Structure formats: C-alpha cells, structure tokens
Amino acid sequence: MSAHQHEFESLTLIPGTKGIFDVAVDGDVVWSKADHGRQAEPGEVLAALDTARS
C-alpha cells in the first residue's frame, strides 16, 4: 500500500466478524473473501484497486 499512499485521502479499517475481509473504494467492493471463497493472494487486492481506478 505504500506505493499507493499518495492516491488515498483516507483509509479506514473496520473490524469484521467471522473472517470477513472486504475491500471497498468509495462504497464499491473491489475484493471480497466471501465472493471469492478464499483469502486474497499477495498482490491481488492491489491489482483489484488498480482495476477499480481505471
């Protein structure tokens, strides 16, 4: 994330329950552990962020 820190005005971590891991940008989910049925691989969330911005 340090490579992208200049692109975000703020970042909020919201603790979940039952293993929830979702990443949202401006309210749009770009990665969801529940949707994929697994934890993200290294770099996968950053790739999803890049896709969401384009």
C-alpha positions as CSV (number, residue, x, y, z in Angstrom):
1,M,0.0,0.0,0.0
2,S,2.9,2.4,0.5
3,A,3.2,2.7,-3.3
4,H,-0.4,4.0,-3.4
5,Q,-0.5,6.1,-0.3
6,H,-0.4,9.4,-2.2
7,E,-3.6,8.3,-4.0
8,F,-5.8,7.9,-1.0
9,E,-7.2,10.8,1.1
10,S,-8.1,8.4,3.9
11,L,-8.1,4.7,4.7
12,T,-10.5,3.2,7.3
13,L,-10.1,-0.3,8.7
14,I,-13.4,-1.7,10.0
15,P,-13.1,-4.8,12.1
16,G,-15.5,-7.6,11.0
17,T,-16.6,-10.9,12.4
18,K,-16.5,-14.4,11.2
19,G,-13.4,-13.9,9.0
20,I,-14.9,-11.1,6.9
21,F,-12.4,-9.5,4.6
22,D,-13.8,-7.0,2.1
23,V,-12.0,-4.1,0.4
24,A,-14.2,-1.2,-0.8
25,V,-13.4,2.0,-2.6
26,D,-15.9,4.8,-2.4
27,G,-18.5,2.2,-1.3
28,D,-17.8,-0.2,-4.2
29,V,-16.4,-3.6,-3.1
30,V,-13.3,-4.4,-5.1
31,W,-12.4,-7.6,-3.2
32,S,-14.5,-9.9,-1.0
33,K,-13.2,-13.0,0.6
34,A,-16.8,-14.3,0.7
35,D,-17.3,-13.8,-3.0
36,H,-14.0,-15.5,-3.9
37,G,-14.3,-18.2,-1.3
38,R,-10.7,-17.6,-0.2
39,Q,-8.2,-15.1,1.2
40,A,-6.5,-12.8,-1.4
41,E,-3.2,-13.9,-2.8
42,P,-0.3,-11.5,-2.4
43,G,-0.8,-8.5,-4.8
44,E,-4.4,-9.5,-5.6
45,V,-6.0,-6.7,-3.6
46,L,-3.7,-4.1,-5.1
47,A,-4.5,-5.4,-8.6
48,A,-8.2,-5.1,-7.8
49,L,-7.6,-1.5,-6.6
50,D,-5.8,-0.7,-9.9
51,T,-8.7,-2.2,-11.9
52,A,-11.2,-0.2,-9.9
53,R,-9.4,3.1,-10.6
54,S,-9.2,2.5,-14.3
